[in-house]
Amino acid sequence: MKKYIFLPLAALALGFAACEDDDTLGIPVVNPEIPAVDPSIVSVAPSADMPAVISLETYNNDDMNFPVATVTAGEEWPEGYTFGAVAQISTDENFSNPTEIPTVVNGSTITLDPDAVQGVIYEKITRDPSELTLWVRYGVQAVNGKEVIRLGDANSFIGAQQIKVVPFPPAAVIEPVYYLIYSDDAETWTKAHALKVNHGAGSQYDNPSFSVTCNFTAAELGDGLYWKLIPESTYEEFDLENGLVIGVNEADAESRSGDLDESADQLAGYLDLSGPVMFQFYLNRLEPDEEHSMTFSFVQAYPNFWLAGDNVNGLVWSFASQPTMWTNDYSTYVGFANIGSQFKFSPTNGWNGDFGTTDNGQPVFSTNDGGELVGTGTANGASDIKVAESGLYYISLDFGTKDLTLTKIESFGITGGFNGWGDSVEMTPSADNLVFTVTQAMTEGDEWKFRANNQWSVSLGGEFDNLNPFNGANFKCTETGTYDITLDLSTLPWTAKVVKK
């Protein structure tokens, strides 16, 4: 059994083909007169010998397959035949995207090769080494010498079960939290001069993208600051001599982008920009020999983004004078816009530094549990970003990781103490779908908020002259009465008017 050499799926497929085509190796597959899989013929159940949690590394080191299921034959099982099986692995019980792997059947026990399972996990599911729950099901075979009979057909699988596995440990650890440390002399490093670096969506092993925004004044920056990167394990003890420290190579020591270096010859990077600056790091430590496997870049951060596209707020591929997106941390940018079919971002109200997505980064839309149409993708390329259908969208962009979320707005409403925080009282939209109005009676002391789609995924609070989607505070009614309420999303900052009748 191989040690930490994951079986490529293509190689497995070639192996199957060889068995079919070469009589000296194999077992010609024929279709006998055996009925489709039926519990009266055979059944498959989880093996009593299967561990509750399967350590793939342990079985691999012991040169053993691990048991997963037991086959039981009914009276109609053909005489003289033993059991064979193939398996499918998936992350969900519906087997929406399964991968087929071979098995070894010992008597009536179906076993799996830990290296083959690791290959499926690593190539198809995740590179994260954390415990993982998988679904497995089986295609049963009747075997007599070289004759192998698949019960039913190639799509017949039974005995679906959950298994819990711990994958092999990673080639290198990627921690979930890192810190940017800075110094004015590249020699004096202190815990007080450390900024926590943010990680994007998903596991850091699958998406090793990190970002942080710093904001040094010209006086603080001085002639420039030096920086390095450390994981949380090093930060906790702040023992830079013995902990992992990541710097840059000599060629990129004074650059604003380049390769990171964790060797003994590393140098500190050099920061020469005052004001808000966005650092981005890509920490693919799993493949240290791959060129550009760990990189850095930093740019001046932007206070706003503009949108242009196919009918964005009534304009066709031109920018409005007002920006669409804003941020309170130079990392997460949000905005509302009517979108016809596609759009792009720009840090100015013109075609200067504009960006969109790649084909792989195009948003994938689905309806969530609240009935909202939501698309998720990445704004990491030059292609236009496409929406599922035209309408008003709440757009959220993590500029550090380029994670993009588009939530279609079907309605805006208000909810609060006046209705026991129940279903939203729906507001009436304007013709351009950017201004909403409603009349509502309230009692002194009632707290309330705006929210979209009768859900809490998009809500606005804070101050009436500067509405805030980032957990903005509730509004509070100061005098009992009936109020005309207007929500205006047409310009930044978003505002509201509340007028007592």
Disulfide bonds with the S-S distance in Angstrom:
none
